[in-house]
Amino acid sequence: MLNKIISKAPGRVCLFGDHQDYLGLPIIATTIDKEITIEAKKNNTDEFKIFKKDLNIYDSIDLKKDIRKDEKDFLRIALRVLKKYNCIPNQGYDIEIKSEIPINSGLSSSSALIVAWVNFLLTSFSDRSISSELLAELSYEIEVLEMSGSGGKMDQYTIANGKTIFLDTKTNEVETFDHNLCDMIVGVSSKPKDTQGLLKKLKDNAQKSIDIVKNKVPSFSLYDKENIHKSSYLDILDDDLKPYFKAAVGNYRVTEDAKKEFSKLKLDINKISNLMNTHHNYLKNELKITTPEIDKMIDVSKKNGAIGSKIVGSGGGGSIVSLSTNSNTSNKIVSELKRIGVKDVFIAKKGKGPEINYE
């Protein structure tokens, strides 16, 4: 039994594929060098005594008690799920959870915590070999399937792999890219993202539009790269559903084009940036998930030298990410965003994957 264990997992930024993964469409995302950390020190009880430092919240989990079926706390839900895989905690720990990832900002702080938590539990109480695939699958089961979340697989799979990835969300196949990315300037808006409410609305409308087209044209497939862009499909839909279909089709094309660029030996960051701008335009103009504050942040970033900018997260708030290849430009963007009142803004680099350390 380990006396002290430290589990870390990074945040993530979606580069391409926002509002795509829940439709079974691919995404491209990368981790950032902001982490969540779980420090667990063995105690002489049968309890996990938890301190969530950033929230100043104390909690305690009695390991001798079964987890209720209607439980909403994902730390507890994880215990119930992992029990099915013979990972059963039998030793108490004093646990401190702290995060560098802004909460409720679209940077996947919740998913990072779940990945770090699952990694801690498996390391401490299971003999299973821990792979990025296993961490991703279990974290997805906990956060989305067990908690009936509206999201897809992007967050868990990106964080568990710890690289820039292309994820085929239909097959769970992951392709990783080792290119060094340029500076990513992340600005967090004052309004938290509206994850569940907005995701459900967008998911339902996108799926409805696809189902209507499929019903009228049985041969239609959202994954048919050759024929997906036929304008005749839009004629089938009422005006209120057309934007959701256009966004799904358009962003699928953009993501596939971005994959071609990432697959090359040398990454053309200017082409990636142009594709990112196109992706953002679909999110803003068709899905309308931006806010006036987000729009202003992106406008300021571009006016001060960003070569690509987009909203990050489910929308209705959250964050932006802007790309810059020059450190002076990056610092200028940070300064100007702060000048207009953005309190949480930083330059992020590509991050690492989940880590376990012992003391």
Secondary structure, DSSP 8 states (H G I E B T S, - for coil): --SEEEEEEEEEEEEE-TTTGGGT--EEEEEEEEEEEEEEEE-SSSEEEEEETTTTEEEEEETTS---TT---HHHHHHHHHHTTT----S-EEEEEEESS-TTSSS-HHHHHHHHHHHHHHHHH--S---HHHHHHHHHIIIIIITT-S--SHHHHHHHHTSEEEEETTTTEEEEE-----EEEEEE-SS---HHHHHHHHHHHHHHHHHHHHHH-TT--TT-TTTTT-THHHHTS-TTTHHHHHHHHHHHHHHHHHHHHHTSSS--HHHHHHHHHHHHHIIIIIS----HHHHHHHHHHHHTT-SEEEEESSSSS-EEEEEES-HHHHHHHHHHHHHTT--EEEEE-B----EEEE-
